[in-house]
Amino acid sequence: MASSSRPTQDIVHPEEGKKTTKKSMKRSALQLSPAPLAVKKQKIQVSSPASALTHEMVLDNVCTAELLYLLGEFLCRRCRNVGRLTPWVSTSWLRTVDMLLVVSRRQRKPFLCPGSVVFLYMLCRDCVSAEVSSKKELCAELLICFYISCSYIGTKLGYRARSFMLGSDGQEFWKRTLDITKRMSHKMLQINISPQFFAQVLADLKNRADS
């Protein structure tokens, strides 16, 4: 008998299951700026076809620290113009913001987990340019992708964008955020409802297949 597949949103914090689902169903739009935006958040319940593969099965025996390191390695390979960059640098940026959100009570628990790192890698792979030439520029790009990930699959109804911004250039932040969201909307939906696509992205991250 085929089992139903839980979307990526429900893997960020599995124990919040029903509560998260009820909140998500009430949202009709992804809140990306103080002004109303025409970026709709899709929440679709899909029954698994003949295959019994689920997101949980894909993530079996996978740990957050390992995937964060692999994400850091990817960024080192992609951004070769950034001097003295190591996998631990990007990991520290992400963990710092994640814990800041917890300490400031913007979220109850850390967002980073295996499912969210896979989602974040998918965004970074398609959106972080090899032309990035400084740590500041890379950090800004990474945190924008992190913000979109939190907004799309996080358990909170809204995240304070200021926590993800570098400096005071809010206009550039929102412009880049909207650009990435529009470009990646199809893949964000696909990774959420398709365990097969989710598994392929995870395999690419682990196998260092960046193309």
C-alpha positions as CSV (number, residue, x, y, z in Angstrom):
1,M,0.0,0.0,0.0
2,A,1.4,3.4,-1.0
3,S,2.0,5.9,1.8
4,S,1.4,9.6,1.5
5,S,4.4,11.9,1.1
6,R,4.9,14.8,3.5
7,P,6.1,18.0,1.8
8,T,9.5,19.6,2.6
9,Q,7.8,22.1,5.0
10,D,6.8,19.3,7.3
11,I,10.4,18.0,7.6
12,V,11.9,21.1,9.0
13,H,10.4,20.3,12.4
14,P,8.5,17.0,12.1
15,E,7.2,17.2,15.7
16,E,5.2,20.3,14.9
17,G,3.3,18.4,12.1
18,K,-0.4,19.3,12.3
19,K,0.2,22.7,13.9
20,T,2.5,23.7,11.0
21,T,0.1,22.4,8.4
22,K,-2.9,24.3,9.8
23,K,-0.8,27.6,9.8
24,S,0.5,27.0,6.3
25,M,-3.0,26.5,4.9
26,K,-4.0,29.9,6.1
27,R,-1.3,31.6,4.1
28,S,-2.1,32.5,0.6
29,A,1.0,34.6,-0.2
30,L,4.7,34.5,0.6
31,Q,5.5,37.7,2.6
32,L,8.7,39.0,1.3
33,S,8.4,42.7,2.0
34,P,6.4,45.2,4.1
35,A,4.4,46.0,0.9
36,P,2.0,43.4,-0.5
37,L,3.7,41.2,-3.1
38,A,2.2,39.1,-5.9
39,V,4.2,36.0,-5.0
40,K,1.8,33.2,-4.1
41,K,2.8,30.4,-1.7
42,Q,1.6,27.0,-2.9
43,K,0.5,24.4,-0.4
44,I,-0.5,21.3,-2.1
45,Q,-1.3,17.9,-0.6
46,V,-0.3,15.2,-3.0
47,S,-0.7,11.5,-2.6
48,S,2.2,9.4,-3.4
49,P,1.9,7.4,-6.7
50,A,3.0,3.8,-7.1
51,S,6.4,4.6,-5.5
52,A,6.3,4.7,-1.7
53,L,9.3,7.0,-1.5
54,T,8.9,9.9,1.0
55,H,11.0,12.9,2.0
56,E,11.7,11.2,5.4
57,M,13.1,8.1,3.7
58,V,15.4,10.3,1.5
59,L,16.8,11.9,4.7
60,D,17.5,8.7,6.5
61,N,20.9,8.7,8.2
62,V,21.7,12.2,7.0
63,C,22.9,14.9,9.5
64,T,22.7,18.7,9.3
65,A,26.5,19.3,10.0
66,E,27.5,17.1,7.1
67,L,25.2,18.8,4.7
68,L,26.2,22.3,5.8
69,Y,29.8,21.3,5.2
70,L,29.0,20.0,1.8
71,L,27.1,23.3,1.1
72,G,30.2,25.2,2.2
73,E,32.4,23.1,-0.1
74,F,30.1,23.9,-3.0
75,L,30.3,27.6,-2.3
76,C,34.2,27.3,-2.3
77,R,34.1,25.6,-5.6
78,R,31.7,28.1,-7.1
79,C,33.2,31.3,-5.8
80,R,36.9,30.8,-6.5
81,N,37.5,34.5,-6.7
82,V,36.7,34.8,-3.0
83,G,40.0,34.7,-1.0
84,R,40.5,32.5,2.1
85,L,37.1,31.0,1.9
86,T,36.5,27.7,3.7
87,P,33.4,25.6,4.2
88,W,33.3,26.6,7.8
89,V,32.9,30.3,6.9
90,S,29.5,29.9,5.2
91,T,28.4,27.5,8.0
92,S,29.2,30.1,10.6
93,W,27.2,32.8,8.8
94,L,24.1,30.6,8.6
95,R,24.3,29.3,12.1
96,T,24.8,32.8,13.5
97,V,21.6,34.1,11.9
98,D,19.7,30.9,12.7
99,M,20.5,31.2,16.4
100,L,19.9,34.9,16.4
101,L,16.3,34.2,15.3
102,V,15.9,31.8,18.2
103,V,17.4,34.1,20.8
104,S,15.2,37.0,19.6
105,R,12.2,34.6,19.7
106,R,11.6,35.0,15.9
107,Q,11.4,31.2,15.8
108,R,11.1,28.6,18.6
109,K,13.8,26.2,17.2
110,P,16.7,26.4,14.8
111,F,15.6,26.3,11.2
112,L,18.7,24.5,9.9
113,C,18.1,20.8,9.5
114,P,18.8,18.3,6.7
115,G,15.7,19.1,4.8
116,S,16.2,22.9,4.9
117,V,19.9,22.6,3.9
118,V,18.9,20.6,0.8
119,F,16.4,23.3,-0.1
120,L,19.0,26.0,0.5
121,Y,21.6,24.2,-1.6
122,M,19.1,24.1,-4.5
123,L,18.7,27.9,-4.4
124,C,22.4,28.6,-4.0
125,R,23.3,26.2,-6.9
126,D,21.1,28.1,-9.3
127,C,21.5,31.6,-8.0
128,V,24.9,32.2,-6.5
129,S,27.2,33.5,-9.3
130,A,30.8,32.4,-9.9
131,E,31.5,36.1,-10.4
132,V,31.1,36.8,-6.7
133,S,34.5,38.3,-5.6
134,S,34.3,39.0,-1.9
135,K,33.1,37.4,1.3
136,K,30.7,40.3,1.9
137,E,29.1,39.8,-1.5
138,L,28.9,36.1,-1.0
139,C,27.4,36.4,2.5
140,A,24.8,38.8,1.2
141,E,23.8,36.3,-1.6
142,L,23.8,33.3,0.8
143,L,21.6,35.1,3.4
144,I,19.1,36.1,0.7
145,C,18.8,32.5,-0.2
146,F,18.5,31.6,3.5
147,Y,15.7,34.2,3.9
148,I,13.8,32.8,1.0
149,S,14.2,29.3,2.4
150,C,12.9,30.3,5.8
151,S,10.0,32.2,4.3
152,Y,9.0,29.3,2.0
153,I,9.4,26.2,4.3
154,G,9.9,27.7,7.7
155,T,7.4,27.2,10.6
156,K,6.8,30.9,11.2
157,L,4.2,32.9,9.4
158,G,6.8,35.6,8.7
159,Y,10.5,36.3,9.3
160,R,12.1,39.6,10.0
161,A,14.1,40.5,6.9
162,R,16.4,42.8,8.9
163,S,18.1,39.7,10.4
164,F,19.2,38.6,6.9
165,M,20.4,41.9,5.6
166,L,24.0,43.1,5.4
167,G,24.3,46.9,5.7
168,S,21.3,49.1,5.0
169,D,20.7,48.5,1.3
170,G,17.2,47.2,1.7
171,Q,16.2,48.1,-1.8
172,E,18.9,45.8,-3.3
173,F,17.9,43.1,-0.9
174,W,14.3,43.1,-1.9
175,K,15.1,43.3,-5.6
176,R,17.4,40.3,-5.4
177,T,14.9,38.4,-3.2
178,L,12.1,38.9,-5.7
179,D,14.3,38.0,-8.7
180,I,15.3,34.7,-7.1
181,T,11.8,33.9,-5.9
182,K,10.4,34.3,-9.4
183,R,13.2,32.4,-11.1
184,M,13.0,29.5,-8.6
185,S,9.2,29.3,-7.9
186,H,8.8,26.1,-10.0
187,K,11.7,24.3,-8.4
188,M,10.6,25.3,-4.9
189,L,7.2,23.8,-5.5
190,Q,8.7,20.7,-7.2
191,I,11.1,20.0,-4.3
192,N,8.3,20.4,-1.9
193,I,5.9,17.9,-3.5
194,S,8.3,15.5,-5.2
195,P,10.4,13.1,-3.0
196,Q,12.2,12.0,-6.2
197,F,13.3,15.5,-7.1
198,F,14.3,16.1,-3.5
199,A,16.3,12.9,-3.5
200,Q,18.1,14.0,-6.7
201,V,19.1,17.4,-5.2
202,L,20.4,15.7,-2.1
203,A,22.4,13.2,-4.3
204,D,23.9,16.1,-6.2
205,L,24.9,17.8,-3.0
206,K,26.5,14.7,-1.6
207,N,28.2,13.7,-4.9
208,R,29.4,17.3,-5.5
209,A,27.6,17.4,-8.8
210,D,27.2,21.2,-9.2
211,S,26.1,21.5,-12.8
